[in-house]
């Protein structure tokens, strides 16, 4: 029986995408036999030679958790934080995630499949977001030049520009931060009466 390594290596892009698909299948599976089969496939991709039938179940779970943790992206990619649930289409098929990424990178950068498959996951995620951002900005530019971007407003009797909707992760969120309190000398206080402009500000 092969000894389990103490340290696990991160997989490359193609294997990472396969692991992601398998993980989604594991979470949605109900039959225990199917779950075991999927976990076996999952571990086999990241850890060659691991036989789930030869190991105690608790050891298998520990290995699974280590593989999941070591292969988490080390960067926070905004597009991954989107809460929009991906919709399944009639043209989806098992393994399509890899071919989708392969198509995008081959089309965008002209890379061969072997090079794309061996990309570092963090680099691939960053590049994918840049591709998505470029595509969105190009759509916004084309939208701005079209007549449908300027609907007629009956109230003002003018055509008003209506920007193209952006994905939620591209919308900037402003967080109001409290100004730091700084002590000043009494001699530096302004002369005269202090007029309160807002009720929520304490003087």
Secondary structure, DSSP 4 states (H G I P E B T S, - for coil): -PPPPSS-PPP-HHHHHHHHHHHHHHHH--SHHHHHHHHHHHHHHHSTT--GGGS-HHHHHHHHHHHHHHTS-SS--GGGG--PPPPP-TT--TTHHHHHHHHHHHHHH---HHHHHT--HHHHHHHHHHHHHHHHHHHHHHHHTSGGGEEEETTTTEEEE-PPPPPGGGS------PPPP----GGGSPSSPPPPS-TT---
